[in-house]
């Protein structure tokens, strides 16, 4: 994905192109103009007098617009270009590109400007797969506009391309024959409007309260300024933290995704290009990360996911009463039930995380009304943990897909097929109970008890949840502890055996609080030891394990978001210096990605590569990675709400110098926090 430029509007539409602005996609190449889980342009190529253009420079002033400065042919430092082109592109309501051709010579000049356009209408969730379209593609010219379309039974999508200047329009694109005076210029604007059509040719959105909201650049710039102004202002002696903090705030604004079919406010889309849609895990964890900065994302997420909470048993969608969805897509494959994602519930971690977010949101905001409003949803989620999560009847949360044909086999956050294995690389049998699921369930019960006692007027239910949580903690520390390695098993398999690979999952146990105090030191030692810690961050799987691969998606890469949560957990148990070391490594890594942390990067040892190596197919921007710097700031400053007060216990490493965070929102109004490095021995050992 390196070299691509992403511009999105509210997480709903986005464009990926090469550095010159051209789009040349294939079934497995994630370039194009995307909306509504469909690619609406797969080919968009500019030529001048038959020559392709090359980039001189790129300017991206905001997340929804970009300017490419290009010249025909190969650029050179030694020959003055006689003509250049400025491509100004945005996704303000639709795909829009303004072309300005400049004649730099002292003579009039004739030019043939051509824009080739095509589309394969590949569903977003089919990217990366070889797929023959089951429907019919068509191209036609009508009233001076090019219509590119796809139809399959009642499913129909169309892109309508128009221009403000006269052009010869054919089924493959638009041609302009122009003359430009000496030192003059010529301009046209092209529009590519995506349509979601009914069989009668009418746009579905006009009939389903999904009509497009009219935007303009001035309004969007104003919206971004307001977004940045309401977030706390950060200053730090170590400038990479300031840079990645601002980059994260901008990317969070860009990733706001309107649920489209739901009457709710935007929530964070998971990431581009693969997951520009509504999910469950990503907005919950992102909202947890950004609560001290942008708490409204938390309540939006809780309400949206509550609306589509599972209510019945549906094997095709892995749906169960009380379960929170994994994802919701809108494209062709879900329309014809080739995949179960409308919506799909194949995730065992999202449901307890929902309760955790609800409690943490109230702790920060004091919004008791929302806790009472979502009481039924939270109770249903807590009931799911015991009724449907406990497949084996032993008090643990397990997973095994209901949809054997195309459901996910792994339904923890490490969803790739080979992620849950023994030391020797053997895969664990199903069902599986990964360790972090038990931590989430424990945390959800503790938090649910607080909500029941303080807001739902149900002390008996609170007592029961606390008793169950205590029993789970005791049982977990007995059954998951691997004595010969002194760490927790990655999982229990279907035969009750400990899945003994050393993994990053044990770090999640710290922020959930399920780890016995006497064992926390050993967990911290493993996490920061050479097998798990790369020098940039904690690997998903330790070196030396059977399936370790530094570029394996969940078996050796470093995920920034996971490191942020682990650092948060380390501080909970008093390991301040260890938490600071993780924060320093991740923020240091951000310098190599222009401040935008990717979804994941290679788990190579820092001494080997000298710089972090991005995972080849990483989402970027990705919501979880975008929230990472914010949770790290919270962790470094030790920000924790206690009643109506915000307690600050800073412990930044020396490299950060002084950190100031001004106007932190919460139930206390707005307060400031400051932190400077303290000389101290490691705490918590």
C-alpha positions as CSV (number, residue, x, y, z in Angstrom):
1,X,0.0,0.0,0.0
2,X,3.0,2.3,0.2
3,X,2.6,5.3,-2.2
4,X,-1.2,5.2,-2.2
5,X,-3.2,8.2,-1.1
6,X,-6.4,7.8,0.8
7,X,-9.1,10.4,1.0
8,X,-12.3,9.7,2.7
9,X,-15.4,11.5,3.9
10,X,-17.0,10.3,7.2
11,X,-15.6,6.8,6.6
12,X,-18.2,6.2,3.9
13,X,-16.4,6.9,0.6
14,X,-12.7,6.7,-0.1
15,X,-10.2,6.7,-2.9
16,X,-6.9,4.8,-3.3
17,X,-4.7,5.8,-6.2
18,X,-1.0,5.8,-7.2
19,X,1.2,8.8,-6.6
20,X,0.2,10.4,-9.9
21,X,-3.5,10.1,-9.2
22,X,-4.2,7.3,-11.6
23,X,-6.3,4.3,-10.5
24,X,-5.3,1.0,-12.1
25,X,-6.9,-1.8,-10.1
26,X,-7.5,-5.5,-10.5
27,X,-9.5,-8.0,-8.6
28,X,-6.7,-8.3,-6.1
29,X,-5.4,-4.7,-6.2
30,X,-7.1,-2.5,-3.6
31,X,-7.1,0.7,-5.6
32,X,-10.3,2.6,-6.7
33,X,-13.1,4.7,-5.6
34,X,-15.2,2.9,-3.0
35,X,-18.6,3.5,-1.4
36,X,-21.2,1.3,0.2
37,X,-18.8,-1.7,0.3
38,X,-18.4,-1.6,-3.5
39,X,-15.7,-0.3,-5.9
40,X,-17.3,2.3,-8.1
41,X,-14.2,3.1,-10.1
42,X,-11.4,0.6,-10.8
43,X,-9.7,2.4,-13.7
44,X,-9.1,6.2,-13.9
45,X,-6.1,7.1,-16.1
46,X,-5.1,10.5,-17.4
47,X,-3.0,11.0,-20.6
48,X,-1.9,14.2,-22.4
49,X,-1.2,13.7,-26.1
50,X,-1.2,10.0,-25.5
51,X,1.4,10.1,-22.7
52,X,0.9,8.9,-19.2
53,X,1.6,11.5,-16.5
54,X,4.2,11.3,-13.7
55,X,4.0,13.0,-10.3
56,X,6.2,16.0,-9.4
57,X,4.5,16.6,-6.0
58,X,1.5,15.7,-3.9
59,X,-0.3,18.0,-1.5
60,X,-2.9,16.6,0.8
61,X,-4.3,19.6,2.8
62,X,-7.1,17.5,4.5
63,X,-8.4,14.0,4.7
64,X,-11.1,14.5,2.0
65,X,-9.0,16.2,-0.7
66,X,-5.6,15.9,-2.5
67,X,-3.7,17.7,-5.2
68,X,-1.4,16.0,-7.6
69,X,1.1,18.1,-9.7
70,X,2.0,16.0,-12.7
71,X,3.7,16.2,-16.1
72,X,3.3,14.1,-19.2
73,X,6.0,11.5,-19.7
74,X,8.9,10.9,-17.4
75,X,9.8,13.9,-15.3
76,X,13.4,15.1,-15.5
77,X,15.4,17.7,-13.6
78,X,17.2,18.8,-16.8
79,X,14.5,19.5,-19.4
80,X,11.9,22.2,-18.7
81,X,8.3,20.9,-19.0
82,X,6.3,22.7,-21.6
83,X,3.0,21.5,-20.0
84,X,1.9,20.5,-16.6
85,X,-1.4,19.4,-15.0
86,X,-2.9,19.9,-11.6
87,X,-5.3,17.2,-10.5
88,X,-7.4,18.4,-7.5
89,X,-9.5,15.5,-6.2
90,X,-12.0,15.3,-3.4
91,X,-14.8,13.0,-2.1
92,X,-17.2,15.8,-1.0
93,X,-20.5,14.1,-1.6
94,X,-19.1,12.1,-4.5
95,X,-15.8,11.6,-6.4
96,X,-14.8,14.9,-8.0
97,X,-11.6,15.8,-9.9
98,X,-10.7,19.2,-11.2
99,X,-8.1,19.1,-14.1
100,X,-6.1,22.2,-14.8
101,X,-3.7,22.0,-17.8
102,X,-1.1,24.7,-18.0
103,X,0.8,25.7,-21.2
104,X,4.3,27.0,-20.1
105,X,5.5,27.8,-23.6
106,X,5.4,31.1,-25.4
107,X,3.3,29.7,-28.2
108,X,-0.3,28.5,-28.5
109,X,-0.5,24.7,-28.1
110,X,-3.0,22.0,-29.0
111,X,-3.5,19.2,-26.6
112,X,-5.5,16.0,-26.5
113,X,-6.5,15.2,-22.9
114,X,-7.9,11.8,-22.2
115,X,-9.4,10.3,-19.1
116,X,-10.0,6.5,-19.4
117,X,-12.6,5.1,-17.0
118,X,-13.9,1.7,-16.1
119,X,-15.2,-0.3,-13.2
120,X,-15.4,-3.9,-12.1
121,X,-17.8,-3.2,-9.1
122,X,-16.0,-5.7,-6.9
123,X,-17.4,-6.0,-3.4
124,X,-15.0,-4.6,-0.8
125,X,-14.9,-7.9,1.1
126,X,-13.9,-9.7,-2.1
127,X,-10.7,-7.6,-2.6
128,X,-7.7,-9.9,-2.6
129,X,-9.7,-12.7,-4.2
130,X,-9.9,-13.9,-7.8
131,X,-13.5,-13.6,-8.7
132,X,-15.6,-13.7,-11.9
133,X,-18.5,-11.3,-11.6
134,X,-21.7,-13.3,-11.4
135,X,-23.7,-10.4,-12.9
136,X,-23.4,-8.3,-16.0
137,X,-21.2,-5.3,-16.5
138,X,-22.3,-2.5,-18.9
139,X,-21.1,0.8,-20.3
140,X,-23.3,3.3,-22.1
141,X,-23.2,6.9,-23.2
142,X,-26.3,8.9,-22.5
143,X,-26.9,12.7,-22.6
144,X,-23.1,13.4,-22.7
145,X,-22.5,11.2,-19.6
146,X,-20.7,7.9,-19.3
147,X,-22.7,5.3,-17.3
148,X,-20.7,2.3,-15.9
149,X,-22.9,-0.3,-14.3
150,X,-23.4,-3.7,-12.9
151,X,-26.6,-5.6,-12.6
152,X,-27.3,-9.0,-11.0
153,X,-31.0,-9.8,-10.6
154,X,-32.4,-7.0,-8.4
155,X,-28.9,-5.9,-7.3
156,X,-27.7,-2.9,-9.4
157,X,-24.9,-0.4,-9.0
158,X,-23.9,2.4,-11.3
159,X,-21.3,5.1,-11.7
160,X,-22.3,8.2,-13.7
161,X,-19.4,10.3,-15.0
162,X,-20.0,13.9,-16.2
163,X,-17.8,16.9,-17.1
164,X,-18.2,20.6,-17.0
165,X,-16.4,21.2,-20.3
166,X,-17.4,19.6,-23.7
167,X,-15.8,16.2,-24.3
168,X,-16.1,13.3,-26.7
169,X,-17.6,10.6,-24.5
170,X,-17.3,7.0,-25.4
171,X,-17.8,3.8,-23.5
172,X,-14.1,3.8,-22.3
173,X,-13.8,7.4,-21.2
174,X,-13.7,11.1,-22.2
175,X,-11.5,13.0,-24.7
176,X,-10.9,16.7,-24.8
177,X,-9.3,18.5,-27.8
178,X,-8.2,21.8,-26.5
179,X,-6.0,24.8,-27.5
180,X,-4.3,26.8,-24.8
181,X,-2.8,30.2,-25.4
182,X,0.8,31.1,-24.4
183,X,1.2,30.9,-20.6
184,X,-2.5,30.1,-20.4
185,X,-4.5,27.3,-18.8
186,X,-7.6,25.2,-19.3
187,X,-9.8,23.7,-16.7
188,X,-12.6,21.2,-16.4
189,X,-14.2,19.3,-13.5
190,X,-15.2,15.7,-13.7
191,X,-17.7,14.1,-11.4
192,X,-18.2,10.3,-10.7
193,X,-21.4,9.8,-8.8
194,X,-22.1,6.4,-7.3
195,X,-25.7,5.1,-7.4
196,X,-27.3,2.4,-5.5
197,X,-30.2,1.5,-7.7
198,X,-33.5,-0.2,-7.4
199,X,-34.8,-2.4,-10.3
200,X,-36.7,0.7,-11.6
201,X,-33.5,2.7,-11.8
202,X,-34.2,5.0,-8.8
203,X,-31.6,5.5,-6.2
204,X,-32.4,3.4,-3.1
205,X,-31.2,6.1,-0.8
206,X,-33.9,8.5,-1.9
207,X,-36.4,6.0,-0.4
208,X,-34.7,4.8,2.7
209,X,-33.7,8.1,4.5
210,X,-30.2,7.6,3.1
211,X,-30.2,10.6,0.8
212,X,-26.8,12.1,0.5
213,X,-26.1,15.1,2.7
214,X,-24.7,18.0,0.6
215,X,-21.2,18.9,1.7
216,X,-18.8,21.5,0.6
217,X,-15.1,22.0,1.3
218,X,-15.6,25.0,3.6
219,X,-18.1,23.2,5.7
220,X,-15.8,20.1,6.0
221,X,-12.8,22.3,6.9
222,X,-14.9,24.0,9.6
223,X,-16.0,20.6,10.9
224,X,-12.4,19.5,11.2
225,X,-11.4,22.6,13.0
226,X,-14.2,22.2,15.5
227,X,-13.2,18.5,16.0
228,X,-9.6,19.4,16.7
229,X,-10.6,22.3,18.9
230,X,-12.8,20.3,21.2
231,X,-10.1,17.6,21.8
232,X,-7.5,18.3,24.6
233,X,-4.4,20.2,23.5
234,X,-1.2,18.3,23.8
235,X,2.3,19.6,24.1
236,X,5.4,17.5,24.7
237,X,9.2,18.1,24.7
238,X,9.5,15.0,22.4
239,X,7.9,16.2,19.2
240,X,7.0,12.8,17.7
241,X,4.3,12.4,20.3
242,X,2.8,15.8,19.3
243,X,2.9,14.8,15.7
244,X,1.3,11.4,16.0
245,X,-1.3,12.8,18.4
246,X,-2.5,15.4,15.9
247,X,-2.3,12.8,13.0
248,X,-4.5,10.5,15.1
249,X,-7.1,13.2,15.8
250,X,-7.4,14.0,12.1
251,X,-7.6,10.3,11.1
252,X,-10.3,9.7,13.7
253,X,-12.3,12.5,12.1
254,X,-11.7,10.9,8.7
255,X,-12.8,7.5,9.9
256,X,-16.2,8.6,11.2
257,X,-18.6,6.2,9.6
258,X,-22.3,6.9,9.3
259,X,-24.1,3.6,9.9
260,X,-26.3,4.3,6.8
261,X,-29.1,1.9,7.7
262,X,-29.3,2.9,11.3
263,X,-30.6,6.1,12.9
264,X,-27.4,6.9,14.8
265,X,-24.4,9.2,14.9
266,X,-21.1,8.2,13.2
267,X,-18.8,5.6,14.8
268,X,-15.2,4.8,13.8
269,X,-14.8,2.6,10.7
270,X,-12.3,-0.1,11.3
271,X,-9.8,1.0,8.6
272,X,-8.9,1.4,5.0
273,X,-8.9,-0.3,2.6
274,X,-10.2,-3.6,3.9
275,X,-12.6,-2.6,6.6
276,X,-14.3,0.6,5.8
277,X,-17.6,-0.5,7.3
278,X,-19.4,-1.0,10.6
279,X,-17.7,-3.4,13.0
280,X,-18.0,-4.2,16.7
281,X,-14.6,-4.8,18.1
282,X,-12.9,-1.8,16.5
283,X,-15.2,1.0,17.5
284,X,-15.5,-0.4,21.1
285,X,-11.7,-0.6,21.6
286,X,-11.1,2.7,19.8
287,X,-13.7,4.4,22.0
288,X,-12.0,3.0,25.1
289,X,-8.7,4.4,23.9
290,X,-10.1,7.9,23.2
291,X,-12.5,8.4,26.1
292,X,-10.3,11.1,27.8
293,X,-10.2,13.0,24.5
294,X,-13.4,12.4,22.5
295,X,-15.9,10.7,24.8
296,X,-18.8,11.1,22.3
297,X,-17.5,8.3,20.2
298,X,-18.2,6.0,23.1
299,X,-21.8,6.7,23.4
300,X,-22.3,6.7,19.7
301,X,-20.7,3.2,19.5
302,X,-22.8,1.9,22.4
303,X,-26.0,3.0,20.9
304,X,-25.3,1.8,17.3
305,X,-24.2,-1.7,18.5
306,X,-27.1,-1.9,20.9
307,X,-29.5,-1.4,18.0
308,X,-28.2,-4.4,16.1
309,X,-27.5,-6.6,19.2
310,X,-28.3,-10.3,18.5
311,X,-31.9,-11.3,19.4
312,X,-32.3,-14.9,18.0
313,X,-30.4,-18.1,17.1
314,X,-29.2,-17.9,13.5
315,X,-26.4,-20.4,12.5
316,X,-25.7,-18.6,9.2
317,X,-24.8,-15.3,10.9
318,X,-23.5,-16.9,14.2
319,X,-26.2,-14.8,15.9
320,X,-27.2,-15.5,19.5
321,X,-29.4,-13.5,21.8
322,X,-27.4,-10.7,23.5
323,X,-24.4,-11.1,21.3
324,X,-22.8,-8.0,19.8
325,X,-22.0,-8.1,16.1
326,X,-18.6,-8.5,14.5
327,X,-19.4,-6.6,11.3
328,X,-22.1,-5.3,9.0
329,X,-21.6,-5.0,5.3
330,X,-23.8,-3.8,2.5
331,X,-22.3,-5.2,-0.8
332,X,-23.3,-7.8,-3.4
333,X,-22.0,-10.8,-1.5
334,X,-24.1,-10.2,1.5
335,X,-27.1,-9.3,-0.6
336,X,-27.0,-12.8,-2.2
337,X,-26.0,-14.5,1.1
338,X,-22.6,-15.6,-0.3
339,X,-21.3,-14.5,3.0
340,X,-23.1,-13.9,6.3
341,X,-22.1,-10.3,7.1
342,X,-25.4,-8.5,7.1
343,X,-24.8,-8.5,10.0
344,X,-22.4,-11.2,11.2
345,X,-21.9,-12.1,14.9
346,X,-18.8,-14.4,14.8
347,X,-16.8,-12.8,17.6
348,X,-16.6,-14.0,21.2
349,X,-14.8,-11.0,22.6
350,X,-17.0,-8.1,21.5
351,X,-20.0,-8.8,23.8
352,X,-18.1,-8.5,27.1
353,X,-16.2,-5.6,25.7
354,X,-19.5,-3.8,25.2
355,X,-20.2,-3.9,28.9
356,X,-16.7,-2.8,29.7
357,X,-17.1,0.3,27.4
358,X,-20.4,1.2,29.0
359,X,-19.0,1.2,32.5
360,X,-15.8,3.0,31.5
361,X,-17.8,5.6,29.6
362,X,-19.9,6.4,32.7
363,X,-16.8,6.6,34.9
364,X,-15.4,9.3,32.6
365,X,-18.5,11.2,31.7
366,X,-21.0,10.7,34.6
367,X,-23.7,10.0,32.0
368,X,-26.0,7.9,34.1
369,X,-28.9,8.4,31.7
370,X,-27.1,6.4,29.0
371,X,-26.3,3.6,31.5
372,X,-30.0,3.4,32.3
373,X,-31.0,3.7,28.7
374,X,-28.8,0.7,27.7
375,X,-29.6,-1.5,30.8
376,X,-31.4,-4.1,28.7
377,X,-28.6,-4.3,26.2
378,X,-25.9,-4.6,28.9
379,X,-27.9,-7.3,30.8
380,X,-28.4,-9.2,27.6
381,X,-24.6,-9.1,26.9
382,X,-23.8,-10.3,30.4
383,X,-26.4,-13.1,30.0
384,X,-24.7,-14.1,26.8
385,X,-21.4,-14.7,28.6
386,X,-22.9,-17.5,30.7
387,X,-25.7,-18.8,28.4
388,X,-24.0,-18.9,25.0
389,X,-20.3,-18.1,25.6
390,X,-19.9,-21.0,28.0
391,X,-20.2,-23.7,25.4
392,X,-18.5,-26.4,27.6
393,X,-20.4,-25.6,30.8
394,X,-17.3,-25.0,32.8
395,X,-17.6,-21.2,33.4
396,X,-15.2,-20.1,30.6
397,X,-16.0,-18.2,27.4
398,X,-15.4,-20.5,24.4
399,X,-16.0,-20.1,20.7
400,X,-16.9,-22.4,17.8
401,X,-18.5,-21.2,14.7
402,X,-22.1,-22.1,13.9
403,X,-21.6,-21.4,10.2
404,X,-19.2,-24.1,9.2
405,X,-19.2,-23.1,5.5
406,X,-18.0,-19.5,5.7
407,X,-17.9,-18.4,9.3
408,X,-14.7,-17.4,11.1
409,X,-12.9,-20.3,12.8
410,X,-11.1,-18.0,15.2
411,X,-13.5,-15.6,17.0
412,X,-11.1,-13.8,19.3
413,X,-9.3,-10.6,18.1
414,X,-6.6,-12.8,16.5
415,X,-8.9,-14.0,13.8
416,X,-6.5,-15.5,11.2
417,X,-6.7,-19.3,10.9
418,X,-3.3,-20.2,12.2
419,X,-3.3,-17.8,15.2
420,X,-4.0,-20.2,18.0
421,X,-1.4,-22.9,18.3
422,X,0.8,-24.9,20.7
423,X,4.5,-24.3,21.1
424,X,5.3,-26.8,18.4
425,X,3.0,-25.2,15.9
426,X,0.1,-27.6,16.2
427,X,-3.3,-25.9,15.9
428,X,-5.6,-26.1,18.9
429,X,-8.7,-28.2,18.6
430,X,-12.2,-26.6,18.7
431,X,-13.9,-25.2,20.6
432,X,-11.3,-22.8,22.0
433,X,-11.2,-20.6,25.1
434,X,-8.4,-18.0,24.6
435,X,-7.0,-16.4,27.8
436,X,-8.0,-12.8,27.1
437,X,-11.6,-13.8,26.6
438,X,-11.7,-14.9,30.3
439,X,-10.1,-11.6,31.3
440,X,-12.8,-9.6,29.4
441,X,-15.5,-11.7,30.9
442,X,-14.1,-11.1,34.4
443,X,-13.9,-7.4,33.8
444,X,-17.4,-7.3,32.3
445,X,-18.8,-8.9,35.4
446,X,-17.0,-6.6,37.8
447,X,-18.1,-3.6,35.9
448,X,-21.6,-4.9,35.4
449,X,-21.9,-5.4,39.1
450,X,-21.1,-1.7,39.6
451,X,-23.7,-0.6,37.1
452,X,-26.3,-2.9,38.6
453,X,-25.7,-1.6,42.1
454,X,-25.4,2.1,41.4
455,X,-27.8,2.6,38.4
456,X,-30.1,-0.3,37.9
457,X,-31.2,-0.7,41.6
458,X,-30.4,-4.4,41.6
459,X,-28.0,-5.2,44.4
460,X,-28.8,-8.9,44.3
461,X,-27.7,-9.1,40.7
462,X,-24.5,-7.1,41.6
463,X,-23.7,-9.5,44.3
464,X,-24.1,-12.5,41.9
465,X,-21.9,-10.9,39.3
466,X,-19.1,-10.2,41.8
467,X,-19.3,-13.7,43.1
468,X,-19.1,-15.2,39.6
469,X,-16.2,-12.9,38.8
470,X,-14.2,-14.0,41.9
471,X,-14.9,-17.6,41.1
472,X,-13.7,-17.1,37.5
473,X,-10.5,-15.4,38.6
474,X,-9.7,-18.2,41.0
475,X,-10.5,-20.9,38.4
476,X,-8.6,-19.1,35.6
477,X,-5.4,-18.7,37.7
478,X,-5.5,-22.4,38.4
479,X,-6.3,-23.8,34.9
480,X,-4.4,-21.4,32.6
481,X,-1.2,-21.0,34.5
482,X,1.8,-22.8,32.9
483,X,4.1,-23.7,35.8
484,X,7.2,-24.7,33.8
485,X,7.2,-21.3,31.9
486,X,5.4,-19.1,34.5
487,X,3.0,-17.5,32.2
488,X,-0.6,-18.0,31.2
489,X,-1.6,-20.4,28.4
490,X,-2.7,-18.8,25.1
491,X,-5.9,-20.9,25.3
492,X,-7.6,-24.1,26.4
493,X,-8.5,-26.4,23.5
494,X,-11.5,-28.5,23.0
495,X,-9.9,-31.4,25.0
496,X,-9.1,-29.1,27.9
497,X,-5.4,-29.0,27.2
498,X,-3.4,-25.8,27.7
499,X,-2.4,-24.3,24.4
500,X,1.1,-23.4,25.6
501,X,2.5,-20.9,23.0
502,X,3.9,-17.7,24.6
503,X,1.9,-14.9,23.1
504,X,0.9,-11.2,23.6
505,X,-2.5,-12.3,24.7
506,X,-1.2,-12.5,28.3
507,X,-0.8,-8.8,28.2
508,X,-4.6,-8.3,27.9
509,X,-5.0,-10.0,31.2
510,X,-3.3,-7.1,33.0
511,X,-5.8,-4.4,31.9
512,X,-8.7,-6.7,32.7
513,X,-7.4,-7.3,36.2
514,X,-7.7,-11.1,36.3
515,X,-4.0,-11.7,37.0
516,X,-3.1,-12.5,40.6
517,X,-0.8,-9.9,42.1
518,X,1.9,-12.4,42.8
519,X,2.1,-13.4,39.1
520,X,2.0,-10.0,37.5
521,X,5.8,-9.5,37.8
522,X,6.4,-12.7,35.7
523,X,4.0,-11.6,33.1
524,X,5.7,-8.2,32.8
525,X,9.0,-9.9,32.6
526,X,7.8,-12.1,29.7
527,X,6.2,-9.1,27.9
528,X,9.4,-7.0,28.0
529,X,11.7,-10.0,27.5
530,X,13.6,-10.5,24.2
531,X,11.2,-13.2,22.9
532,X,8.2,-10.9,22.9
533,X,9.6,-7.4,22.8
534,X,11.2,-6.4,19.5
535,X,12.6,-3.1,20.6
536,X,9.6,-1.3,18.9
537,X,6.8,-3.2,20.6
538,X,5.4,-6.5,21.8
539,X,5.1,-9.2,19.2
540,X,1.8,-11.1,18.8
541,X,3.8,-14.4,19.2
542,X,7.1,-15.0,20.8
543,X,10.2,-15.9,18.8
544,X,11.0,-19.5,19.0
545,X,7.4,-20.6,18.9
546,X,6.5,-23.1,16.1
547,X,4.4,-20.7,14.0
548,X,6.4,-17.5,14.7
549,X,6.8,-15.3,11.6
550,X,7.8,-11.6,12.0
551,X,5.4,-10.8,9.1
552,X,2.7,-13.2,10.2
553,X,-0.6,-11.3,10.7
554,X,-1.2,-12.6,14.3
555,X,1.9,-14.8,14.7
556,X,4.8,-12.3,15.1
557,X,3.8,-8.8,13.9
558,X,3.6,-5.9,16.3
559,X,0.1,-4.3,16.7
560,X,0.3,-0.7,18.1
561,X,-3.2,-0.9,19.6
562,X,-2.4,-4.1,21.5
563,X,0.8,-2.5,22.9
564,X,-1.2,0.5,24.1
565,X,-3.6,-1.7,26.1
566,X,-0.8,-3.8,27.5
567,X,1.0,-0.6,28.6
568,X,-2.3,0.5,30.3
569,X,-2.5,-2.9,32.1
570,X,1.2,-2.7,33.2
571,X,0.5,0.6,34.9
572,X,-2.5,-0.9,36.6
573,X,-0.2,-3.4,38.3
574,X,2.4,-0.8,39.1
575,X,4.9,-1.5,36.3
576,X,5.4,2.2,35.3
577,X,8.8,1.9,33.7
578,X,7.8,-1.1,31.6
579,X,4.7,0.7,30.4
580,X,6.9,3.7,29.5
581,X,9.2,1.5,27.6
582,X,6.4,0.3,25.4
583,X,5.1,3.8,24.9
584,X,8.5,5.0,23.9
585,X,9.0,2.2,21.4
586,X,5.6,2.7,19.7
587,X,5.9,6.5,19.5
588,X,9.4,6.1,18.2
589,X,8.1,3.8,15.5
590,X,5.5,6.4,14.4
591,X,8.3,8.6,13.2
592,X,8.9,6.2,10.3
593,X,5.2,6.3,9.2
594,X,4.8,10.1,9.1
595,X,3.0,10.0,12.4
596,X,0.3,7.6,11.2
597,X,0.7,4.3,12.9
598,X,-0.3,1.4,10.7
599,X,-2.5,-1.5,11.7
600,X,0.6,-3.7,12.2
601,X,4.3,-3.8,11.5
602,X,6.9,-6.5,11.4
603,X,8.2,-8.2,14.5
604,X,11.8,-8.1,13.4
605,X,14.3,-7.3,16.2
606,X,15.1,-3.6,16.2
607,X,18.8,-4.2,15.9
608,X,18.2,-6.2,12.7
609,X,16.1,-3.8,10.6
610,X,17.0,-0.4,12.2
611,X,13.4,0.8,11.4
612,X,10.0,-0.8,11.7
613,X,8.8,-2.7,8.6
614,X,5.1,-2.2,7.8
615,X,3.0,-5.3,7.4
616,X,2.4,-5.5,3.6
617,X,-1.4,-5.5,3.7
618,X,-2.0,-3.3,6.8
619,X,-5.0,-1.0,7.0
620,X,-3.9,2.6,7.2
621,X,-5.4,4.6,8.6
622,X,-6.8,2.0,11.0
623,X,-9.0,3.0,13.9
624,X,-7.3,0.9,16.6
625,X,-3.9,2.2,15.5
626,X,-5.2,5.7,15.4
627,X,-6.4,5.5,19.0
628,X,-3.1,4.1,20.2
629,X,-1.2,7.4,20.9
630,X,-4.2,8.7,22.9
631,X,-4.3,5.7,25.2
632,X,-0.5,5.9,25.6
633,X,-0.9,9.6,26.6
634,X,-3.5,8.5,29.2
635,X,-1.1,5.8,30.4
636,X,2.0,8.0,30.6
637,X,0.0,10.6,32.6
638,X,-1.7,8.0,34.8
639,X,-5.2,9.5,34.1
640,X,-7.9,7.7,36.1
641,X,-11.4,8.9,37.1
642,X,-12.3,8.5,40.7
643,X,-15.8,9.7,41.4
644,X,-16.1,13.2,40.2
645,X,-12.3,13.8,40.2
646,X,-9.6,13.0,37.7
647,X,-6.5,11.6,39.4
648,X,-3.1,12.2,37.6
649,X,-0.1,10.0,38.4
650,X,2.4,10.8,35.7
651,X,5.4,8.5,34.9
652,X,6.8,9.4,31.4
653,X,10.2,8.2,30.4
654,X,13.1,10.6,30.2
655,X,12.9,10.9,26.4
656,X,9.4,12.4,26.5
657,X,10.4,15.3,28.8
658,X,7.4,17.3,30.0
659,X,3.9,16.4,28.8
660,X,1.0,18.8,29.1
661,X,-2.6,17.9,28.3
662,X,-5.0,20.8,28.5
663,X,-8.8,20.8,28.7
664,X,-9.4,17.1,29.4
665,X,-13.2,16.5,29.2
666,X,-15.2,14.5,31.8
667,X,-17.6,14.6,34.6
668,X,-15.4,17.2,36.3
669,X,-15.8,19.6,33.4
670,X,-12.4,20.4,31.8
671,X,-9.1,20.0,33.7
672,X,-5.4,20.0,32.8
673,X,-2.7,17.4,33.4
674,X,1.1,17.7,33.5
675,X,3.8,15.1,33.8
676,X,7.6,15.1,33.9
677,X,10.1,12.2,34.1
678,X,10.8,11.0,37.6
679,X,14.0,9.3,38.6
680,X,13.0,6.1,40.3
681,X,13.6,2.4,40.6
682,X,11.3,0.1,38.7
683,X,8.0,-0.2,40.5
684,X,5.9,-3.3,41.1
685,X,8.5,-6.0,40.9
